[in-house]
Amino acid sequence: MKIWQMLSILLVLALAQAAGAEEEDVSRIVVTGDGTSKATPDMITMTLGVETRDESAVAAAAENAEMMNRTIQALLYAGVESREIQTTGYSISRYEPDSDLYDGGDETPAFVVVNQITIALNLTEDVEAVLDAAIDAGSNKVTGLAFGIRDPSPYMDEALVEAVQDAISNAHVVASAAGVELGPILEITEGYSYQPTRAMADFAFSQTPVMPGELEMSASVTMTYAIAE
């Protein structure tokens, strides 16, 4: 390597180290901000299942298959498309009564078969009728109803803008209270929070009421300002 090339590299490294040291010496103010936005859900995800028991694993599986087929046919008849139905769980297990709790009744060991499906629907569809159709057809396990947004991006952006504005406001308050002036922004980090809500429903009655309510999305930012000299 030529001497002038080596000197150029050393000069670049020296300038970088000097800049890094200068940046470390800058006095800073670190603030956080929070923002939220609300949206009406436009989709719902249901997890339905069929559970059967029998002393024979074959018999339990056969009964389960029959009940699940009836459930799926009822869903299709209610307007659910086949592409919206997905099998998400299937299990066969052996149930043994607890001898310490067994009171001498006619409870006997049995095979337990559980088959679960998950369906995703637009809220424009008749959700209550779909749910009742599945229950009437034999679905005896409803393990989850979750509301969601197919495209939450616009609402997350709205929450982020509010979070940034909140952080800027907080920075001015802190600087004013400390008697200093804000310099340039050195760093911004962001975070989001969004989770579909769980619905509660009473399955003892037909035409089960399902209320979507509102979803809340939140965002947070951490902003680092230099303190102006």
C-alpha positions as a Python dict, from the first residue, in 0.01 Angstrom:
ca = {
    (1, 'M'): (0, 0, 0),
    (2, 'K'): (133, 344, -91),
    (3, 'I'): (216, 589, 185),
    (4, 'W'): (-40, 848, 69),
    (5, 'Q'): (-316, 583, 74),
    (6, 'M'): (-224, 482, 429),
    (7, 'L'): (-220, 844, 539),
    (8, 'S'): (-566, 897, 384),
    (9, 'I'): (-707, 598, 574),
    (10, 'L'): (-554, 716, 903),
    (11, 'L'): (-698, 1064, 847),
    (12, 'V'): (-1049, 924, 786),
    (13, 'L'): (-1028, 710, 1100),
    (14, 'A'): (-907, 1005, 1305),
    (15, 'L'): (-1193, 1226, 1184),
    (16, 'A'): (-1448, 950, 1257),
    (17, 'Q'): (-1313, 904, 1610),
    (18, 'A'): (-1319, 1278, 1668),
    (19, 'A'): (-1678, 1302, 1544),
    (20, 'G'): (-1782, 1012, 1765),
    (21, 'A'): (-1613, 1167, 2067),
    (22, 'E'): (-1776, 1503, 1990),
    (23, 'E'): (-2119, 1339, 1963),
    (24, 'E'): (-2068, 1161, 2296),
    (25, 'D'): (-1988, 1495, 2461),
    (26, 'V'): (-2316, 1650, 2345),
    (27, 'S'): (-2561, 1715, 2628),
    (28, 'R'): (-2892, 1549, 2556),
    (29, 'I'): (-3256, 1541, 2653),
    (30, 'V'): (-3440, 1211, 2609),
    (31, 'V'): (-3820, 1217, 2608),
    (32, 'T'): (-4099, 972, 2527),
    (33, 'G'): (-4440, 1019, 2370),
    (34, 'D'): (-4751, 807, 2338),
    (35, 'G'): (-5036, 806, 2090),
    (36, 'T'): (-5351, 603, 2026),
    (37, 'S'): (-5611, 560, 1758),
    (38, 'K'): (-5937, 369, 1746),
    (39, 'A'): (-6102, 176, 1466),
    (40, 'T'): (-6413, -32, 1412),
    (41, 'P'): (-6320, -398, 1345),
    (42, 'D'): (-6382, -524, 993),
    (43, 'M'): (-6310, -895, 1049),
    (44, 'I'): (-6364, -1168, 1304),
    (45, 'T'): (-6179, -1496, 1356),
    (46, 'M'): (-6364, -1787, 1515),
    (47, 'T'): (-6212, -2108, 1649),
    (48, 'L'): (-6471, -2385, 1666),
    (49, 'G'): (-6432, -2748, 1755),
    (50, 'V'): (-6594, -3085, 1804),
    (51, 'E'): (-6509, -3308, 2100),
    (52, 'T'): (-6623, -3670, 2123),
    (53, 'R'): (-6555, -3949, 2374),
    (54, 'D'): (-6587, -4325, 2353),
    (55, 'E'): (-6427, -4635, 2500),
    (56, 'S'): (-6319, -4713, 2144),
    (57, 'A'): (-6079, -4474, 1970),
    (58, 'V'): (-6221, -4577, 1633),
    (59, 'A'): (-6578, -4503, 1744),
    (60, 'A'): (-6480, -4167, 1896),
    (61, 'A'): (-6297, -4068, 1577),
    (62, 'A'): (-6586, -4177, 1353),
    (63, 'E'): (-6841, -3982, 1556),
    (64, 'N'): (-6613, -3679, 1558),
    (65, 'A'): (-6570, -3690, 1180),
    (66, 'E'): (-6946, -3709, 1131),
    (67, 'M'): (-7012, -3412, 1359),
    (68, 'M'): (-6734, -3204, 1204),
    (69, 'N'): (-6861, -3277, 853),
    (70, 'R'): (-7206, -3158, 959),
    (71, 'T'): (-7051, -2845, 1108),
    (72, 'I'): (-6858, -2764, 791),
    (73, 'Q'): (-7163, -2825, 572),
    (74, 'A'): (-7366, -2594, 796),
    (75, 'L'): (-7099, -2324, 767),
    (76, 'L'): (-7094, -2354, 389),
    (77, 'Y'): (-7474, -2337, 379),
    (78, 'A'): (-7461, -2025, 600),
    (79, 'G'): (-7244, -1851, 340),
    (80, 'V'): (-6890, -1922, 461),
    (81, 'E'): (-6654, -1996, 172),
    (82, 'S'): (-6443, -2313, 188),
    (83, 'R'): (-6122, -2110, 155),
    (84, 'E'): (-6211, -1935, 481),
    (85, 'I'): (-6220, -2262, 675),
    (86, 'Q'): (-5893, -2407, 801),
    (87, 'T'): (-5827, -2709, 1024),
    (88, 'T'): (-5607, -2584, 1308),
    (89, 'G'): (-5602, -2878, 1546),
    (90, 'Y'): (-5671, -3250, 1575),
    (91, 'S'): (-5591, -3474, 1868),
    (92, 'I'): (-5673, -3816, 2015),
    (93, 'S'): (-5599, -3867, 2383),
    (94, 'R'): (-5677, -4123, 2653),
    (95, 'Y'): (-5885, -4005, 2946),
    (96, 'E'): (-5839, -4187, 3277),
    (97, 'P'): (-6068, -4097, 3571),
    (98, 'D'): (-5881, -3979, 3880),
    (99, 'S'): (-5909, -4267, 4128),
    (100, 'D'): (-5872, -4026, 4421),
    (101, 'L'): (-6172, -3822, 4306),
    (102, 'Y'): (-6375, -4104, 4154),
    (103, 'D'): (-6690, -4152, 4365),
    (104, 'G'): (-6796, -4490, 4237),
    (105, 'G'): (-7019, -4370, 3955),
    (106, 'D'): (-7025, -4511, 3605),
    (107, 'E'): (-6739, -4294, 3473),
    (108, 'T'): (-6499, -4509, 3274),
    (109, 'P'): (-6176, -4454, 3081),
    (110, 'A'): (-6233, -4321, 2731),
    (111, 'F'): (-6061, -4191, 2422),
    (112, 'V'): (-6113, -3819, 2360),
    (113, 'V'): (-6102, -3685, 2004),
    (114, 'V'): (-6087, -3309, 1943),
    (115, 'N'): (-6103, -3149, 1597),
    (116, 'Q'): (-6073, -2772, 1564),
    (117, 'I'): (-6125, -2536, 1272),
    (118, 'T'): (-6066, -2162, 1239),
    (119, 'I'): (-6268, -1937, 1012),
    (120, 'A'): (-6209, -1571, 922),
    (121, 'L'): (-6508, -1361, 826),
    (122, 'N'): (-6583, -1007, 719),
    (123, 'L'): (-6806, -836, 972),
    (124, 'T'): (-7044, -756, 690),
    (125, 'E'): (-7147, -1120, 698),
    (126, 'D'): (-7409, -1251, 938),
    (127, 'V'): (-7169, -1355, 1211),
    (128, 'E'): (-7434, -1454, 1464),
    (129, 'A'): (-7613, -1680, 1215),
    (130, 'V'): (-7284, -1845, 1116),
    (131, 'L'): (-7195, -1913, 1479),
    (132, 'D'): (-7538, -2053, 1561),
    (133, 'A'): (-7534, -2272, 1249),
    (134, 'A'): (-7206, -2431, 1363),
    (135, 'I'): (-7336, -2491, 1716),
    (136, 'D'): (-7666, -2634, 1594),
    (137, 'A'): (-7476, -2870, 1362),
    (138, 'G'): (-7271, -3019, 1645),
    (139, 'S'): (-6980, -2790, 1722),
    (140, 'N'): (-6950, -2816, 2101),
    (141, 'K'): (-6626, -2625, 2160),
    (142, 'V'): (-6596, -2253, 2091),
    (143, 'T'): (-6248, -2159, 2210),
    (144, 'G'): (-6204, -1817, 2059),
    (145, 'L'): (-6368, -1518, 1893),
    (146, 'A'): (-6127, -1238, 1802),
    (147, 'F'): (-6202, -910, 1627),
    (148, 'G'): (-5939, -753, 1406),
    (149, 'I'): (-5851, -509, 1128),
    (150, 'R'): (-5745, -643, 791),
    (151, 'D'): (-5519, -342, 727),
    (152, 'P'): (-5425, -165, 1052),
    (153, 'S'): (-5150, 46, 888),
    (154, 'P'): (-5347, 376, 856),
    (155, 'Y'): (-5455, 357, 1220),
    (156, 'M'): (-5105, 274, 1338),
    (157, 'D'): (-4971, 572, 1142),
    (158, 'E'): (-5229, 795, 1309),
    (159, 'A'): (-5120, 673, 1650),
    (160, 'L'): (-4753, 727, 1560),
    (161, 'V'): (-4813, 1088, 1452),
    (162, 'E'): (-4985, 1155, 1784),
    (163, 'A'): (-4695, 990, 1971),
    (164, 'V'): (-4438, 1209, 1792),
    (165, 'Q'): (-4637, 1524, 1867),
    (166, 'D'): (-4661, 1418, 2231),
    (167, 'A'): (-4286, 1361, 2251),
    (168, 'I'): (-4211, 1701, 2092),
    (169, 'S'): (-4444, 1870, 2341),
    (170, 'N'): (-4277, 1688, 2630),
    (171, 'A'): (-3932, 1789, 2504),
    (172, 'H'): (-4028, 2159, 2501),
    (173, 'V'): (-4172, 2133, 2852),
    (174, 'V'): (-3858, 1963, 2985),
    (175, 'A'): (-3625, 2212, 2812),
    (176, 'S'): (-3823, 2509, 2942),
    (177, 'A'): (-3825, 2374, 3296),
    (178, 'A'): (-3450, 2312, 3280),
    (179, 'G'): (-3380, 2657, 3133),
    (180, 'V'): (-3211, 2526, 2817),
    (181, 'E'): (-3278, 2539, 2445),
    (182, 'L'): (-3343, 2236, 2231),
    (183, 'G'): (-3094, 2153, 1960),
    (184, 'P'): (-3140, 1910, 1670),
    (185, 'I'): (-3298, 1568, 1708),
    (186, 'L'): (-3025, 1305, 1735),
    (187, 'E'): (-3230, 987, 1744),
    (188, 'I'): (-3590, 860, 1722),
    (189, 'T'): (-3706, 509, 1805),
    (190, 'E'): (-4062, 386, 1771),
    (191, 'G'): (-4284, 101, 1881),
    (192, 'Y'): (-4637, -21, 1814),
    (193, 'S'): (-4897, -219, 2002),
    (194, 'Y'): (-5204, -376, 1848),
    (195, 'Q'): (-5391, -686, 1952),
    (196, 'P'): (-5728, -817, 1832),
    (197, 'T'): (-5990, -811, 2106),
    (198, 'R'): (-6155, -1124, 2235),
    (199, 'A'): (-6531, -1143, 2221),
    (200, 'M'): (-6747, -1295, 2492),
    (201, 'A'): (-7070, -1462, 2394),
    (202, 'D'): (-7343, -1663, 2565),
    (203, 'F'): (-7381, -1987, 2373),
    (204, 'A'): (-7687, -2105, 2561),
    (205, 'F'): (-7922, -1916, 2335),
    (206, 'S'): (-7983, -1908, 1963),
    (207, 'Q'): (-7888, -1598, 1765),
    (208, 'T'): (-7585, -1545, 1987),
    (209, 'P'): (-7516, -1170, 2017),
    (210, 'V'): (-7164, -1075, 1903),
    (211, 'M'): (-7061, -714, 1963),
    (212, 'P'): (-6748, -592, 1781),
    (213, 'G'): (-6696, -270, 1977),
    (214, 'E'): (-6380, -74, 1894),
    (215, 'L'): (-6014, -166, 1866),
    (216, 'E'): (-5742, 56, 2008),
    (217, 'M'): (-5396, 76, 1856),
    (218, 'S'): (-5111, 248, 2035),
    (219, 'A'): (-4768, 377, 1939),
    (220, 'S'): (-4477, 511, 2138),
    (221, 'V'): (-4161, 700, 2046),
    (222, 'T'): (-3841, 788, 2223),
    (223, 'M'): (-3672, 1106, 2096),
    (224, 'T'): (-3323, 1224, 2180),
    (225, 'Y'): (-3248, 1596, 2143),
    (226, 'A'): (-2917, 1773, 2167),
    (227, 'I'): (-2914, 2069, 2406),
    (228, 'A'): (-2824, 2385, 2219),
    (229, 'E'): (-2515, 2563, 2347),
}
